[in-house]
Amino acid sequence: MRAVRFDAFGGPEVLRVVELPEPHPGPGEVRIRVRAATVNPTDLLTRSGIRGKVTRGVRLPYTLGMEAAGEVDEVGDGVELAVGDRVMALTLPFGPHGGAYAEHVVVPRPQVVAVPAGMPAVEAATIPMNGLTAVLAVEALPATAGAWVGVTGAAGCVGGYAVQLAVAAGLRVVADAAPADEALVRSLGAHAVVERGDGVSTRFRAVAPGGLAGLVDASTQQGRLVPALADRGTLILLRAWDSAPGRDIRSRFVTVVEALDRPELLVRLRDLAERGVLTPRVATTLPAERAPEAHRLVAGGGVRGRVVLTF
């Protein structure tokens, strides 16, 4: 089978298409014929080798990719799915079977769910990791219905999903965006949109003078967002931050691995997507052979949604 791998840390040019033996599922596992796999920022961090916390334990050569969509083409003992079922999955490249940048990937059954009815694979592939990250982030907000919460990076994939999920939970959402993205973010359901950039906390406070009950930091602004929060508010982080915010503000780092023992979350995301509450975010698609280009696009910033590799 074809797979995109790297055997040395570096820039996008280290990514190569190689031929590998086809994997086979064991008991409780599913093999997926991958049609689409997303390129996420964590892929770039791992490939570059610049962050020890990400690359620790990575054994080269390495196949990236944390979410995919395609069809079941082989099942292990004890799995009720059938060959041909259209599915999407959370994949863990640091696990024994490698990541989703491959024609076939083996995944534990709890990390696999049917795609939303009628949804193409390139759209469904954006839901598992990005959606689970967003649902964990919104779930960690202690706010009650009607409270003001904030989302940064709302024009991106995780931030956009967080806006939609928070609105569906009955929260009032203020999000930041560049002027060119304001209409997009409002279309996701944000009740208020402020301009991103320096001073964004002041602009959040203008919308919620008492401070935000919680804030999902999908753009990694971290300490710069603390002034936007009310005393005893909650800052949800997608990258670890070791500072103390003060004012009894709680910082909470969420990671998708928290969802591994909660398969019901993938089912919830699938159902929300079928109802149109969650809308897939595809920026562009590229064939697997153009993975280096895909990584350059993501690294350049300004991508609205996910770049998706097709196999």
Sequence and secondary structure as in RCSB ss.txt:
>XXXX:A:sequence
MRAVRFDAFGGPEVLRVVELPEPHPGPGEVRIRVRAATVNPTDLLTRSGIRGKVTRGVRLPYTLGMEAAGEVDEV
GDGVELAVGDRVMALTLPFGPHGGAYAEHVVVPRPQVVAVPAGMPAVEAATIPMNGLTAVLAVEALPATAGAWVG
VTGAAGCVGGYAVQLAVAAGLRVVADAAPADEALVRSLGAHAVVERGDGVSTRFRAVAPGGLAGLVDASTQQGRL
VPALADRGTLILLRAWDSAPGRDIRSRFVTVVEALDRPELLVRLRDLAERGVLTPRVATTLPAERAPEAHRLVAG
GGVRGRVVLTF
>XXXX:A:secstr
 EEEEESS  SGGG EEEE       TTEEEEEEEEEEE HHHHHHHHT  HHHHTT  SSEE  SEEEEEEEEE
 TT    TT EEEEE  TTSTT  SSBSEEEEEGGGEEE  TT  HHHHTTSHHHHHHHHHHHHT    TT EEE
EESTTSHHHHHHHHHHHHTT EEEEEE GGGHHHHHHTT SEEEE STTHHHHHHHHSTT EEEEEETT  GGGG
GGGEEEEEEEEESS       TT EEEE  GGGGTT THHHHHHHHHHHTTSS   EEEEEEGGGHHHHHHHHHT
    SEEEEE 
